[in-house]
Amino acid sequence: MLKNAPEHTPQEPAPPTAGGAHVTSAATEPSWDDLVTTALLGTDRRALPASVHTPGKEAPIALLDAAALQTVRRRAGLRAAPAAALPEPAA
């Protein structure tokens, strides 16, 4: 055991950002399929996952925010593809 090593304490939840949203890790986010299913069924028929629900924000808006966040995360990991060949000139 190391001397003077700090004791491990559980981390406090992340404070809200300037927009009021809480920063969460990708592991606690719902899957894309869950978001799509909730969007198709409607937030009246299917409750939002707890990690998506934000106090003071309507459920449909929170759902769209979560879907936008998932989209940005997915696109951030993509590499730019080579450009497609130009089409032949019209005759």
N, C-alpha and C positions, 0 to 999 in steps of 0.2 A: 504494500500500500504506500502511495506517495505521501510524503509529509507536505502540509500546507496546500494540498489539492482542494479546490473548491468542491463543496458538496453538490451533488446533482439535485436540482430542484425542478419541478415541472415548469414549463414555460407558460407565461401568462398569455391569454388570447391576444392576438394582434389588435392594436387600436384601430378604429375606423380611419379611413383615408379622408382626404379633403372632401370627396364627394359623398361620404357617409357609408361607403361600401367597406366591408371587412375584407382584408387580404387573407386568402386561404390557400392551402397547397393544392396541387392538382390531384393528389390522392383523395382528398375529401370532396372533390367536385363530382356531381352526378355524370353518368356516361351520356354520350351524345344520344344514344337510343332512348334513355330516360327522358331527356329534354324533348325529343321529337314526339314521343308518346304522350307526354303531358300537353304539348302544344296541340296535337291532333285531337285528344279527348277534351281538352279545355281544362282550365284551372278550377272550374266549378265541379267537375267530375273526378279530377285526380289532383290530390294535394301536391304542392311543391315539396321537393326534398328539403330537409332542414338546412342544408348548407346553402341553398339558393334563396331561401326566405330572408328578406331584409325588413326589419321593423320600419314601419312608416312608408313602405313602398307597396303599391298594388301588385298582386300576384302575376298578372300578365306582363307587367313591366319588368319585374324581377326575372321572369322566365326569359324574356328577350335579352336582358342584360347577361344572363348566364350563357345563353346561346351565342351571343356576340363574343363573350370572353373565350368560350371553347373554340370558336372559329379563329380568333386571333392567335391563340396558343397553337392550334394545328398549323396555321399558315406560317407562323414564325419558324417552324422547324423544316419548312420546305426549301429546297434549293431552286434557284432559277433554272428553268429548262431552256435548252437551245431554241432559238427562234425557228419557226416553221419556214419552209421555203416559200418564196413569193410566188403568187399564181402567174400562170402564163398570160401574156397580154391578150386582150380580146381581139378577135379577128374582124 
